[in-house]
Amino acid sequence: MRVSFKKFILISLWLSIFLAACGVEGQQGKQEGSNITGTPQSMNTGNEAEEIKQKQERAERVAKSFPEVKSANAISSDGQLLIAIQVKQMQKFFTESIEKKVKKALKKEFEGEKEKIIVSHDLKIWLEVNKLKKAIKDENLSTKEVEKRFKKLDKLRQDKA
């Protein structure tokens, strides 16, 4: 009985090491196949997609540079740059002034460009921008579909309900 217990432990150990090694290799294969830019290839050429992604990341960095801002999501379409921010809990009473400061800093950052900059502190906008960014990355949406969703987002932002 003692010998079979040792064999059981040894086989279990080897089996768990083998399965762990197989699992790590499978995850690395999935990551290599993902879309790096987060923008659909049908929407833009590689260079334009990279410029848009850099612009969005730059806008998020500027917004996050404020100590009052917890997180930021940016998306660009049709000559507009929409930045949705989340404000830290203790700063909720000052969201309007924080939004104005972020917008002013973003206008200064993107001074030479002709894009309209829109900043929103609304949580529903932040969630929808996040959802749209994931959809662009995962589903490879067409240009028309992205613009359509962006317009819906803009209408949602203007709705005060």
C-alpha positions in Angstrom: 0.0 0.0 0.0 2.9 2.4 0.8 4.4 1.9 -2.7 1.1 2.6 -4.5 0.6 5.9 -2.5 4.1 7.1 -3.6 3.3 6.2 -7.2 0.0 8.1 -7.0 1.7 11.2 -5.6 4.5 11.0 -8.3 2.0 10.6 -11.1 -0.2 13.4 -9.8 2.8 15.7 -9.6 3.9 15.0 -13.2 0.4 15.3 -14.5 -0.2 18.7 -12.8 3.2 20.0 -14.2 2.3 18.8 -17.7 -1.2 20.4 -17.6 0.2 23.7 -16.2 2.7 23.9 -19.0 0.1 23.2 -21.7 -2.2 25.9 -20.2 0.5 28.6 -20.4 1.4 27.8 -24.0 -2.3 28.0 -25.0 -2.7 31.4 -23.4 0.4 32.8 -25.3 -1.1 31.6 -28.6 -4.3 33.5 -28.0 -2.5 36.8 -27.2 -0.4 36.7 -30.4 -3.5 36.6 -32.5 -5.2 39.6 -31.0 -5.5 43.0 -32.7 -2.8 45.3 -31.2 -4.1 48.7 -32.4 -7.6 48.4 -31.1 -9.0 50.0 -34.3 -10.4 48.0 -37.2 -8.2 47.4 -40.2 -11.1 48.0 -42.6 -11.5 51.5 -41.0 -8.1 52.9 -41.6 -4.7 52.0 -43.0 -2.1 50.9 -40.6 -0.5 54.4 -40.3 -3.8 56.2 -39.7 -4.9 53.6 -37.2 -1.7 54.1 -35.3 -2.1 57.9 -35.3 -5.6 57.6 -34.0 -4.5 55.2 -31.3 -1.7 57.5 -30.2 -4.0 60.5 -30.2 -6.5 58.6 -27.9 -3.7 57.5 -25.6 -2.3 61.0 -25.5 -5.7 62.4 -24.5 -6.1 59.7 -21.8 -2.7 60.6 -20.4 -3.4 64.3 -20.3 -6.8 63.6 -18.5 -5.2 61.1 -16.0 -2.4 63.6 -15.2 -4.9 65.5 -13.0 -4.9 64.2 -9.5 -8.7 64.4 -9.3 -9.2 62.1 -12.3 -9.4 58.4 -11.4 -9.6 57.0 -15.0 -10.2 58.2 -18.6 -11.3 56.7 -21.8 -10.9 58.4 -25.2 -12.3 57.7 -28.6 -12.0 59.6 -31.9 -14.3 59.6 -34.9 -15.4 62.0 -37.6 -13.3 64.9 -36.4 -14.3 64.6 -32.8 -12.4 63.4 -29.8 -14.6 62.3 -26.9 -12.9 61.8 -23.5 -14.9 60.3 -20.7 -13.4 60.7 -17.2 -14.1 59.3 -13.8 -13.6 61.6 -10.9 -12.2 60.4 -7.5 -14.9 60.0 -4.8 -13.9 62.9 -2.7 -14.0 65.2 -5.8 -17.5 64.4 -6.9 -18.8 67.9 -5.9 -16.3 69.6 -8.2 -16.9 67.5 -11.4 -18.0 70.5 -13.5 -14.8 72.5 -12.7 -12.6 69.4 -13.2 -14.2 68.7 -16.5 -13.5 72.3 -17.6 -9.8 72.1 -16.5 -9.4 68.8 -18.4 -11.0 70.3 -21.5 -8.7 73.3 -21.3 -5.6 71.2 -20.9 -6.7 69.0 -23.8 -7.3 72.0 -26.1 -3.8 73.2 -25.3 -2.4 69.7 -26.0 -4.2 69.4 -29.4 -3.9 73.1 -30.3 -2.9 72.7 -33.9 -5.4 70.0 -34.7 -8.9 70.7 -35.9 -10.7 68.1 -33.9 -13.6 69.1 -31.6 -12.8 68.0 -28.1 -15.6 66.8 -25.9 -15.1 65.9 -22.2 -17.7 64.1 -20.1 -17.7 63.1 -16.5 -20.9 61.0 -16.9 -20.5 57.3 -15.9 -22.8 56.1 -18.6 -20.7 57.8 -21.2 -17.5 56.3 -19.7 -19.1 52.8 -19.9 -20.3 53.3 -23.4 -16.9 54.6 -24.6 -15.3 51.6 -23.0 -17.8 49.2 -24.6 -17.2 50.8 -28.0 -13.4 50.6 -27.7 -13.8 46.9 -26.9 -16.1 46.3 -29.8 -13.7 48.0 -32.2 -10.9 45.8 -30.9 -12.8 42.6 -30.8 -15.3 42.8 -33.7 -13.3 44.8 -36.3 -16.2 47.2 -36.9 -16.5 49.1 -40.2 -16.0 52.9 -40.4 -19.8 53.4 -40.8 -20.6 51.3 -37.8 -18.1 53.2 -35.6 -19.4 56.6 -36.8 -23.0 55.4 -36.1 -22.2 54.3 -32.6 -20.2 57.4 -32.0 -23.2 59.6 -33.0 -25.4 57.5 -30.6 -22.8 58.2 -27.9 -23.0 61.9 -28.7 -26.8 61.9 -28.4 -26.6 60.0 -25.2 -24.1 62.6 -23.9 -26.4 65.5 -24.8 -29.4 63.8 -23.1 -29.7 65.2 -19.6 -32.1 62.5 -18.3 
